[in-house]
Amino acid sequence: MSAATRSLAVACVQLRAHERERFADRWPAMLERIAEATRAGAELVVVPEGTVPNYVIGEFRPEIKMLARAAEDILAISKQANSTIVIGGARYRDDGALLNSAWVVTPAGIAGYADKCFLWHFDRKWFAAADVLEPIDTPVGRLGVLICADGRIPTIGSTLIDRGAEVLVMPTAWVTSGRDPALLENLQADLFVNVRARENRVPLVAANKVGVEYGSVAYCGKSAIVDANGAFVARASERAEETIHGRITIGSPPARERAEVHVSSGPALPSSLRVAITPQTAGVERTQLDRYAALADAGLVLGPEGTRAFGEIGVVRGDALWNPALLVAARLGGTRLFVWHADGDRALVTQLARVRASELRAYVVVFDAGADRAFAVDPDGVVICGTFDDFRLAAFSFDRARTDAWTIAPFTNVADGLRLVDRLAVARV
């Protein structure tokens, strides 16, 4: 370990969800869980979004005195253990607006607040959005704190790192649809956390809930400690109230490598288009595959050598897809389909392609040189086709309308989220 880096003991306190009417009764037990984490040696403890008083606020406006008393309780634990605690709680801005916030509590007091930027669905019914995005200095390091859906917007995390954060910290309330009761799925928990850490080259610590709130919001657990390479250090279960511990190495992340997106020229992609993909380069076999693609009504064949048939196609190579700002700028500039020439760990390549397609609401076609494979991902982050073994030509249907479908939950527009950082940058003091 270099002099510029240091080891940090961290803990995520995964709590069972509670309704606001039960907060007072549940609070002593929650405080004890937090104190236990500090007694076990955690220098940084992360507690879920909406712990104080709960997540589904509804028409209920938390009492200022109650919020203040809860903060005093957390401060007492922080002082006794000499630990830094990041806990999700409501707070009032000076103008009276209620914010979905993370309180960053140190032995010296509250070091700062991080407010949710990208409000999700009914968040906006009672919360106002953040107007500042800044890391927070604490005794354990400079924390880049983001809350739940903020993790879906790649430039929120990368902006915090570019402004000096050494680690990403996420109080969250990841929910699940219950599509598969045996497997509580959530894209952020299952894919995004690893990519957010790896793309920024810093650890990420996320604390979630389990259980159900008001019979209508189900949480998926999976609190996670992730290292700077995107690997899990520790991960909680989907259904149990538990605390996970781990050690991470923090310090100044390396500078981002220079990279470019090369956007093709030509006519815009049509409303629908059958696209064939192949890892095969030019040659006799490729000529035959092109012929078969035409027989299968493919209007575009994509291979490793590229194409100039249509515009709105962005080509990236190597590590370029790991640069969040680079891809966001290209997507907002009109790119609807990204072609990535990748060469790396197969599982990580697939994971990153799925995350980028989902967060950018775009199609991603990957030519994985190491696996001699081509595959395509749709705007929902689903792998929709791919080659393997002797299967050298796969195809999918490009649907332009799906790349215009920016709303992923009621009143939750990803394009607005991707533009959010520019507004927050102006608000920086």
LINLIN-V310111 format. One record per run of one state. SS is the DSSP state (2 for helix, 1 for strand, 0 for the rest). FROM is the first residue (numbers start at 0). LEN is the number of residues. If there is no record, write none. Layout:
# LINLIN-V310111
ss:from:len
SS:FROM:LEN
SS:FROM:LEN
This chain:
# LINLIN-V310111
ss:from:len
0:0:4
1:4:12
0:16:3
2:19:20
0:39:4
1:43:9
0:52:11
2:63:18
0:81:2
1:83:9
0:92:5
1:97:9
0:106:2
1:108:7
0:115:7
2:122:4
0:126:1
1:127:1
0:128:7
1:135:3
0:138:2
1:140:5
0:145:2
2:147:5
0:152:1
2:153:9
0:162:4
1:166:5
0:171:3
1:174:1
0:175:11
2:186:14
0:200:3
1:203:4
0:207:1
1:208:5
0:213:3
1:216:4
0:220:3
1:223:3
0:226:5
1:231:4
0:235:6
1:241:10
0:251:10
1:261:2
0:263:8
1:271:6
0:277:6
2:283:12
0:295:4
1:299:3
0:302:10
1:312:5
2:317:5
0:322:1
2:323:9
0:332:4
1:336:6
0:342:3
2:345:15
0:360:2
1:362:6
0:368:4
1:372:5
0:377:5
1:382:4
0:386:1
1:387:1
0:388:2
1:390:1
0:391:2
1:393:6
2:399:5
0:404:2
1:406:3
0:409:2
1:411:2
2:413:14
0:427:2
